C-alpha cells in the first residue's frame, strides 16, 4: 500500500504576519548593508543553499506549529526551513534594532543573520514567529555574510530545547539543517580561519522583539515610531494589559526578565553575551552563542573569550547586568512615558522582588520549605565558600545533596558517598575542609529537622529543581566533532537526553558525570567566542 504524501505546509501553517502588517518597514527594497531609518524592519528573502538536508527536528517544537512527524520528514519541510522555498503566505523580513554591547552603545545592529519568515497562528490560537538563523545577509549584516556554521547551529538547536525542558523561559528550535556549502570562520579571532560546514537553525518564539528594538528608535529621536512600537507590543504580546499602560508593561518585562535569571542561577546557566540586543521583552532566553553551564562552581566564570578581560557577563553578575539592561530599556521608553519616577520605582521594586525570589530558589535547591532570613543567610554563604574551597561540580553537588542522611553524613573524617562524584580534585579535600564540611552538614541537618519534612518527600522535591543532566559544553562538542565527520547520532542522543533532565535515566548515566579532565581547556569544551 502506497503511503499518502503529507499535506502541503501551506495548508497547515496559518500565517498572520501581524508585525509587518501593523508596523512601518524599510522603503528601500534592495538587500545591501545600510543604516535603516524610520522603520522597524526590512523585507528580505533568504539566500537559497546548495543541498539542504534536515539533520534534526524537535517534535515538541513542531507541535507548536501543528506539524507532525510526517510533515517534518517531507522534502518540502527541508526546502522551507532551510530558506530554499518561500511559501506564498510568508512575508520574510529582518528586524531593525540597536543595543548596548559590553556596556557601550553600539548603534544600529539588527538581524544580521536571522530572517523572520512570518508569524503563524496555530490551532490553539497561539502566535509563533518563525525565524531562520544563518539564512544569508540582510541590510543589518554589516561586514558579515549572514551565514552560520554547523558548530554553532548544533549548540543553538540543542540548547534551545534543553532550556525548555529545564523549565527555563526560552525561544525554541524547530529544526537543524545543513546547507551543503562551506562557510569560513575564525573560531577564536586569532588569525586561523577555516572552512566549516554551513547550517541553518529554525527558531520559534511568540515574538523576537528585544530591548534594542526600542533603544534604536529612542537614540534616533523617532519618538512617534517608538510609541507605535510600544503600543503594538502591548497589544500583540501583552494582550492582558490595558492599551498604552506603559507602567504595567515595563513592570511585567522587569518581572519576567528577573524570573528568567533566577532560573539561570538555579541551573548554573551562563548566557555569555547579555547585551541589550540579546534581551527579549518577553523574558525569554534568546541568542545562544558562547553560553555554558557551570561545571565546577566558579561565580566568576564566563564562557565567552571576548568577555574575559572584565568578566562582565560571568555567572554571579547576571542579575546585576539584567537590572542594568532594564535600566537602558527604561531610558529608551522614557520619551513616551514622560516621567522617570514610576520607572525608577519599578526598578527598585524589581531588586527587592528578585532578592526574595532568588532566596526562595536557593531554599528549594536545599530542600527547605521556606527561606528563613535569620537562619539561612549564613547557611548559604558557608555552603558557597565550601564549593569554592575544593573544586566542586555545581550540578552534581546539589543533585547529590538530596541523598543527604543526617544520621551518617556528618562524620568529619570521611566524604559522603554522594559528594565524591562531584569533586574534581578530591586530593584538595584535606582535614580542614572535611571539618568545615562536617560542621556545615550538621547545621544543615538541624535545619532540615526543624522543618520536619520526610526524607523521601524532600528528595523528590529537590530532584525537581536540581537537574541531573545539563548540556555540558564538552557533550555538545562531542556531538559537533562527530557531526563534522558525518555522524549525527550524538545530536539525536543528546536531544533525547535533555528532554528529561530531572529524571533518572539509567542508560545515560555517562552523560551525568562531571566534565572529564581532557575537556578542561579544550576549545569548545571550556571557552567559546562570539564567532558563529
N, C-alpha and C positions, 0 to 999 in steps of 0.2 A: 504494500500500500504506500503510495507516494505521499509524504507529509505535506501539509498545506504550508505555503510560504507565509512568513509573518506579515501582518498588515503593514502598510507604508507608515513610516514615522509621522508623516504629515497628517495622518488620520487619527493619531494618538495624542500628539503634542499640541495643546491648545495655546497658541501664542497670543499674548495680550499686548506686550511691548509698551506698557504704560510710560516708562521712563522717557522713551523717545517721542511718544505722542504728546506728553504734557510739558516737556521742558525744551528750551531752545538749543538747537545744535549748531555746529560749525557751518558757516556759509560756504567755506571752501571745500569742494568735493575731492580734491587731489590728496593722495596719500604721500605727503612729504613732511619732513620734520619742520616744525614751526611753533611759534607762540600762538595759542588759540585764545582769542578774546571774545567776551560776551557770549559764551556758550558753555554748556555742561558736558558736551560730548562731541565727538567727530565720528561720522559714519565711515566705516572702513571694512573691507572684506578680508577674510582670512586668506593667507597665501597657500595655494594648493601644494601638496607634497607628492613625492615620487611614488612611494609604495607603502601606504599606511597599513599597519596591522594592529589590531586590538590585542594588547597583552593581558589586561585585567579589567574587570568590571566589579564595582561594589553593588551587590544585589540590593542591599538596603537603600542605597542612594538611588538606584534605578527605580525603585518603587515610588519614590517621591515624584517621579515624572510619569507614573502609571505604566512603566515599561517592565516587561517580564524577561525571563532568561532567553526566550526565543527571539524577542526583539533585539536584545543586546548581542545576540550571536549572528545577526544578519550582516551582510556586506554593506547594506545601506547605513547601518549604525556606525560602522568603521569610517565610511566616507563622510558622514555628517559630523561626527565628533572628533575627526582629525582636521576638519576645516576644508575638506575637498569638495563638499557639496553644501550649498546654502539652500535650505528649504524655502519655498515661496513666502511663507508667513513670517520668516525671520527678518529682523532689522538690525544687522550687526553694527556695533559701534565700540569705540574706546572712550573711556571717561577722561575728563579733564580735572585734575586736582593738583594741589601743591603739597607742601609738607615741611616739617622741621626734621632734619636728619642729623642724628647725633647732637641735638640741641641747637642746631643752626638752621635758619630759614633757607630753604633750597630753591624757592620759587616754583615754577611750573614743573611738575613731574608727570603725572597721568599714567594711563595704561600703556606702558611701553612695550610689553609683550603679552598683553592679555586683550582678547577681543570678546565682547559680550555678544552672543548670538541672538539674544532676546529673552523675554520673560514668558514663562509658561504658567498657566493656572491649572492645577491638577484637579482630579475628580473631587477631592476634599475641599476645594476652594483655596488651597494654599498657593502662594505666588513664589516661583523659583526662577531666579536669573541663571541662565546657562552661560558659562564663560569658558573659553579655551585659553589656556596658558601655553605660550610657545607657538602661537599660530601665525607669526610673522610681524613685520614692522607696522607701526601706526604713526600718526603725526607726533606722538609723545615719546618715540623711541630714542630721541637724541642721537647719540653716536652708536647705539646698539642695533642688533639685527632683528630683534623681536622674537628670536627663537629660543628654545630650551633644549637641554641635553637630557639623555636618559637618566643620568645620575641624579640630578636634582628632581626630575619628574617622579622617579620611584619614591624618593623621600617625601615629596609633597603628597602623592597619592596615598601612601601608607599612613602617613601622619594624620592626614585629614580624617581618615576613618578610625584610626587609633584614638584620637582625641574624642570623637563622638562616643565611642564605646566606653571610654573612661568617664563619661558624663560631663565633659568639658564643652561649653558652648563653642561651636566651630563652624566654619564653612565645610562643605562636604566635597568629596571627589567621586565622580561618576565613573570615569574610565581613564585608562593609561594606554596610549597609542604610540607606537614607533612610526617614524616617518620614512625610513629607508634612505635618509640623507644625513651626511655627517655635518656636525657643527663644530667650529673651532672655539675652544675656550682655554683660558689660562686660569686654572683652578685656584691658585693662590696668588695671582697677580705678581709672579716672581720671574716673569720673562721666559716661561716654559709652556707655551701654548701647545695644545694637541687637538687633533680631531676626535670627536666623540659622537656616538650615535644620537641622532635627534629624536625628540619625543614631544608629545602634546598631552597635557592633563586637562580633562574637562571638569571644571569646578561648579558647584551649585551653592547658592545662598539666596535667602529671601531678598537680599539687597547687598551689593558690594560697596555701598556708599561709606566713605571714610571721613575722618575728621578733616583731612586735606581738601575734600570737595568744597567745604565751607571756607577754609583758610585761603584758598587761592582767590576766591571772589572778594573776600574782605581785604586782602592785600592789594587788590587792583581797584578797590573802591567801587565795585559793581554791586552796590547795595540793593538795588531793585531786584537783580537776579539772585542775590543772596537770600532775600526774603522769599522769592518764588521757590527756591530750592528748599528752604526750611519748611515752607507751607506744604510743599509736595511731599517731603519726607514724613512729616507728621501725619498727613492724610493717608499716605500709602503704607508706611512701615510701622506707624504707631496709631492705628485707626481707633484704638480705645481712648485716645486723648482727644480733648476738645480742639477744634481747629485754632491755630495760632496761639496755643497755650505753650509758649516757648519755655516758661519756667518749669512746668511739669515735664516737658520734653527733655530739657537738659538734666533734670533730676533723674529721669529714668535712664538716660545714657550713662550718667555717672554711676548709678547703682549697678547697671548691667556690666559696665566695664570692670568695676572692682570685684563683683562676684566672679567674673571670669578669672581675674588674677588670683583670687582665693583658691580657685580650682588648680591653677598653675602651681601655686605654692604647696597645695595638698599633695600633688603627684610628683613634685620635683621638676616640673617642666620649665625650661628657659627658652623664651622666644628668640632672643638674639638680636632682633632688629626692631625695637619698639619705637620706630619713627612715627610721627603723626599720620603719615600717609599709609601706615600699616595698622591703623586703629579703626575698627568697624564701629559705626554708630549703633549697631545692634548688639554690641558687646560680644562679638564672635571672634574667635582666634582666626586670624587671616594672614596669608602670605608666609608659607613655611619655607624659609630659606635656611640660614645657619642656626637651626634650633637644636635642642638636645634635652635629654633628661639627666638629672644628676646621677652619676654613678656613686662615687664617694661624696659624702656631704661636704661641700665647699661653698659657703654662701657667696664667695667672690667669683665663682666660676661663670664664665661666659663661653658659649660655643663658637663665637664669632671672632675670627682673627682680626677683623677690622676694628673690633671693639676692645682689643687687648690693652691699648695704652691707658685708657681711663676706666675700663670695665663699667661703662655707663649702664649697660643692659644686663649686668650679672644677676644671678638668682635673687640675692637679697634686695636689689634695687628696684625690682619690678613694680612693687606697689607705689613707691615714690615716683617713678617715671610715669606710671599710668595717671597719677594725680597731676603731674606736670603737664602731660598731654591734654588732660581735661581742662587745665587752665588755658592752654592755647586754643582749644575749641571755644571756651567761654569768651576769650578775646575776639575770636572770629565772628561770633554771632552778636557781639555787643552793639555793632552799628544798627541792628534791627531791634534788639531788646531795649536799648536805650539807657539802661541803668545797670551798673556793675553790682550794686548791693545784693539783689536776690541771687545772682550767680555766685557771688562770693560766699553767701550763706550756704548755698547748696554744696560748694566745695568743702566748707568747714564741716558740715554735717556728714559729708561723704567720708572724711577722715575718721570721724567718730564711728560711723557705721562699719567701715572697713575694720577698724580695730576690734569691734565687737564680733564681727563675723569671722575674722581671722582667728581670734582666741577660741571661739566655739569650734572652728575647724580643727585646731590643734587638740582640743579636748577630745573630739571624736576620734582623731588618729590615735590618741592614748587610751581609748576605750572608756572615757568618762562621760557620764550622762550630762554633765554641765560643766561650764568653766567657773571655777571659784577664784576670783581675782586675788584674794588673800593667800590662798594655798598654792595656786598653780603657777604663779609667775616664776618663783624660784625653781619649781619642778621642771618647767620648760627650759629655762635658761641653763640650768645644770645639765639637762639632757643634751642640748646642742653643744655645750662645751665638751661633753664626753664624745660626741660624734666627730668632733674635730681633733680631739686628743689622739685618737687612733683612727686611721683611715677606714671609714665605715660606710657601707653601701646604704644609701638613704632608703631605697625601696625595700631591700631585704630586711633592714633593721625593723621598720615599722610592721612589715608583714609578719616577721618572726615574733614581734612583741605580743601578738595576740595569743601566743602559746606560753606566755609567762606564767609560772607557777610560784606564788609567794612562799609556798612551803619548802621549795628546794632550790630556787634560783637566786638566792641572796648570799650564797657562800662566797666570801671574798677571795677564796683560793682557787676557784675554777670559773671558767667561762660557761654560761648556759649553752646547752646544745643548740638552741635556736639562734644564738648570736654568732657562733663561729662562722657559718657560711657568709655572714655579712662583712667580715673583716678582710681587708685587702692585705694588711701587713700584721698578721697575728703576733709576730715577734715584738711588735710595739706594745702589746698588752702586758706590761710589767706589773709588779706588785702594787705600785701606786695607782695605776689605772684600775686594777681589779678591786682595790679597796674603795676607790671613788664609785666604781660601778655598783659594788655591793651596797654601799650606802644609798645610792640613788634608787636602786631596786627595792630596798627596804621602805623608803619613803613612798615610792610609787605603790608598793603593795599595801601600805596602810591607807593610802588614798583610795585604792580600789575597795578595800574592806569597808571603808567609811560609806561608800555608795551601796555596797551590798548586792551588786549585780551578780547573778550566777556566772561562773567562768564560761560556760558554753554560750550563753547569750552575749557576753562581752566579746568573745572571739568572733562570733557571727557578725556582730555589728562592726567590729574593727576591720574584718576582711571585706566589708562593703565599701570602705573608704580608703583602704590601703591596698593598692593593686599588687598582684603577684607578678604580672607581666607588663612591662613597658617596652616601647620601641627604642631600645638602646641603639646608639649610633653604630656600634660595631655590627649589630644584627642587620641594620639597613645596608651597611657597607658590604657585608657578605652577599646580600641579595643583589647589590649593584655589580659586584665582581662577577657573580655568576651570570647575570643578565647580559653584561657586556661580552660574554663568551657564548651567548645564545641559549643559556639555560635560565628559564624564567620560573622554575619550580619554587625557589625560595620566596619570590614575591607572593605567590599564592599561599604558601605555607604561613608566612607572616600575616597576611590578610586574614587568614582563618584564626591565627593565634590572637590577634588584637581584638577580635570580636567578643572574646570572653576574658578580659584582663583580670577580673576578680575571682575567677573560678579556678579550682584545682584542675589542671589538665595533665594527668599522669603521663601521657605520651609525649608531652612537650616540656618536661622538666628542664631540659638543657637550655631552654630559652629564658628560664628564670634565674639562671646563675649570674653571679657578679661578672663584670667586664673582665675578660681574660687579660693577662699581663701583656700579651703581644699587641693588644689593641690600645694600650695606654697612650702611645704617641703616634699611632699610625694615622696618616691623613684620611679624613672621612670618619674615623672612629673616635677622635677626640675633639679636634677643632675643624671648623669649616669656614669658608669665606662667603662673601655676598655673591660670588660668581654663580651664574646659573649652571 
